[in-house]
Amino acid sequence: MIANNFLSSLGKEKKIIKNSLFIFSSSLVSAILSTTSNLIFSRFFGPVGFGIFKTAFSLASTGAYSLDFGLRYLLTRYIAEFEGKKQPENITHLIKRSLLFKVIVAIFALLFLFLFRQQIAQIFFHDENLSFLILPIAVLFTIIFFDITSPVLLGYQNFKLLALISILVPLFNILFGLPMAFVWGLEGILFGSCLAFITGNIPAIKFILQKIQKKSKFRSFSFKTSFVTYSIPAYFAYVPSYVTIVIIPLLSLFFSQRQVGFYSLSFSFYTAAQLIPVTLSNVMFPKVAKLHSQKKSITAFQTFKRLIIIYTPLAILGSFLIIPLTQPIIGLLVPSFLPAVRIIIIQTIAAFFLGYFSITVNYAIATGKLKIATILNWTLSILFLILAFSVTGLVQ
């Protein structure tokens, strides 16, 4: 019965599965590259240095995602809708207004960073002398904050290009980051990450520039209205899930950088395990949003239900495989991180379980059920937060 449901779901969602497999294959390469870079840099810097690097990187990404105010969801949903309705002028207007809004927010954020750089270094790095890292953090924040490539490509359902940049960014992160880390240390690896983001996204930037009309006539879309009625509610619905972004700086307030370093490596395995549900969610989102806009709510729910059925055996298999494989991999590649083996196993199994929340939340947001999405996100975030503090306290 279970096998029949699984095969039936595969057959009825051929397009999503095809796109998901394509993105998953490329994302798998991306995850391997990302995990490889984490292993390389953790071996290069050691637990303490790696903890400082991940805290600095997370500060930049935390600021970028926290100050987005839901624009990534606004871009994906309305680009998918306007593309289906053949309204490129509305897409152009949406992208331009989004970037203008980001310029205003970024100015205030950068001023805050530089005015309070010493306090930030003391609070998160426990060392005021590391305030020199604020400059690369500010540059990295700016680049991540203005990166709209993923939500735009998802809106256009250009999964091939999305897959390409998901490989290029971590690849360039190794190519640029390692030599720059060798020469300039922590500053070098952060600036290397900046170059990786820019270089890896060049194909996507070119695609977006081609889509933007130089002379577009505004017709029926109000950015202000959509920002207030959809972007802001979606942002608050998704705010709890930002704990996965802010978790490393948050842990650095209560634990040593050595413990943060161990957790950071385990978190890279958590992220890799989340690859399957995140891929399914990303491919599902624009399709469900389009079906919902076409008043096909039942069809949209059936799509969501079938993806849950497809995901279940993959989650079970992944949970079983991580247990015997973790210690040999860590012992061979980064033996100084062997104390983290237990928390890596716990984090990875938890990631597969929490993947159900990721798929469900994306479905709820795509269909405009923001209250449900908020409740689910709070539940997910509380579970994740308890997990993070619990496992970090297991290592010394």
Number of C-alpha atoms within 10 A of each C-alpha: 6 9 11 9 13 18 14 14 20 18 12 13 16 11 12 19 20 13 21 23 16 16 26 21 14 19 25 19 18 24 22 16 21 24 18 17 19 19 18 16 20 24 17 16 18 17 23 16 20 25 27 27 25 22 25 26 21 21 24 25 21 22 20 24 20 16 16 20 21 22 25 22 25 25 25 24 28 23 28 25 23 18 16 12 10 11 16 19 20 24 26 22 19 24 19 14 15 20 16 11 12 19 15 10 15 21 11 10 17 17 12 11 16 14 10 12 18 18 15 19 19 15 13 22 23 16 13 15 11 17 17 14 20 22 17 22 24 20 17 24 25 22 19 18 23 15 18 21 21 22 21 26 22 25 30 21 21 15 18 14 18 22 22 18 23 23 20 20 24 25 21 21 24 23 16 20 27 21 14 19 20 13 12 13 17 23 20 20 25 28 22 23 26 24 20 21 21 15 16 20 23 15 15 20 16 10 16 18 11 10 13 18 15 10 8 13 12 15 10 9 16 13 18 12 10 14 18 13 11 19 23 18 19 27 24 17 24 25 18 18 22 15 20 17 19 19 22 27 22 18 21 21 15 14 14 17 26 19 23 31 28 28 30 28 23 24 21 20 24 20 19 20 25 22 21 22 27 21 19 26 24 25 21 24 28 25 22 27 27 25 20 19 17 10 11 13 16 11 13 21 17 15 20 22 15 19 24 19 18 20 18 16 14 13 21 13 11 15 19 12 12 17 16 10 12 17 19 12 13 18 14 9 14 15 14 14 21 18 17 25 22 16 23 27 23 17 23 24 23 18 26 26 17 19 24 20 19 22 24 21 26 26 27 23 25 26 21 17 15 22 15 14 25 23 15 21 24 17 15 21 21 15 13 20 17 10 15 20 16 12 19 22 14 13 16 12
